[in-house]
Amino acid sequence: MEPVIMIRTMKIMKIADILKAMDTTEELAKEMGFLPRDCLFLRLATEEACTNAYEYCKKERRFPFNVFWKREGYKFKIIIKQKGGCFSIEPSDVVNTGMRGRGLQLISHIVDHVYVKQVGNDVLFCMCKCKKYLSEE
């Protein structure tokens, strides 16, 4: 079993920090050897997850929140940690045409595994993308 390696952490307080988190995701995904298309989509997933957390933290006055990047063998994990209650992710292939609410659905189609976990007073939003070997692509 491959060890989990914490690659980076970042505290998010303002919108500019989200842009830095997006850059970090893209940089780390490139270092892991993800295809340019996957790097772009992981950047987008980071943006969506951080924007959701930012809007919640702003509304509830619960700043900051944190982003963690981890590597476990061929798995790249992006974890958003914020104060608050757990929420659910309902997988659906029905297209949401409303003004809001497409971010989680989009993320679930970008990454290979996504889940939410309550840990004490914190909620962890975890996204995992697996690096495929050349023979699988």
N, C-alpha and C positions, 0 to 999 in steps of 0.2 A: 504494500500500500504506500503510495506516494505521500510525503509529508505536505501539510498545508503551509504555504509560505505567504506571509503577509508582505505584500509588495509596497503598498502605500496607504496612507490615511490622510484625510483632509476634513477640516472643519468648515462648514458652510454657514455663512452669516448674511451674504448678499448675493445678488444676481451675478456679479462678476466672478464670484467663487464657483458658480455653476459652470460658467464657461471654462474655468480652469479644470474643473472635474471632467468635463467633456474632453478637453485636450489630453488630460492624464489617461483617460480610458483609451483614447485612440492610440496614444503613444505606447501604452503597455500592450495593447492588442497587437500592434505592429511588431513589438519586440518578441511576442509569443509566436509570431508567424501566421497570424490570421490574414486571410485575403483582404485586399483593400475594401471590397464590398462589405465584408463582415465588420471591419474596423469602423466604417461609416455607420452601419446599423447599430453597433455597440455604443457609439457616440450618441446616436439618437435615443437609444434606450436610457442612457445615463441622463440625458437632458430631460426626458419625460419623467423619470423617477425623481430626480432632484427638483424639478419644477413642482411636482405634486407635493413633495415634502416641504418645499419652500412656502407654497401657498398655505398649507396646513399650519406650519410653524408661525407664519406671519399672522394668520387669523387667530390662533390660540396663544400667541406670544410665548412660544416655546423654543426660541433659538438658543443655541445653534443646533444643527443636526450634523451628522458625520457620514462620510463615505469611506468605505474600506474596499481595497482591491486585494484579492487573494489569488494564488495559483495553487492548484492541486493536480500535479501531473499535467494532463492535457486539458484540464478544466480551468476556465477563467471566471472568477466570481466577483461580482460587484454588489456590495451590501450597503444599503442606506439605513442608518440607525437614527431614530428620532424618538422623542418623548411622546406618549399618547397611547391610544387604544388600538387594538388589532382591527384589521379590516380584511375582507375576503376578496379573493380573485376568482371570478367565475369564468372558466374558459367558455368561449362562445365563437361560433363561426358566423353569427348574425352580425351584419355590418351596422354599426352605430352611426346614424346620420345626424345626431343631435349636435348641439354646440359644444358640449363637453363630454368627457368620459371615454374618450378613445385611447388615451395614453396607456392604460393598463392592458387593454386588448392588443395594442400595437406591440408593447413590450413582450407579451406572451407569445407573439408570433416571431419575434426577433431572436429571443434566447431559447435555449433548449429546456431549461427548467426555471421556474419562478415560484417562490413561495413567500408567505408572510408568517412571522413567528413572534409571539409575545415573550419577552424576557424581562420580568419585573415590571418596571414603569416604562420600559422601552419597547418599541416595535421595530423589528428588523424586516426590511424588504430585500429579499435575496434574488439575484439574477445569476444564472450560470450558463455559460456558452462553452461548448466542447470543441476543441480543435480537432478537426477531422484530418486523418492521414491522407496523403495523396492518392492512395489506392481507393479511398472511399469517395473522392470528389468526382 
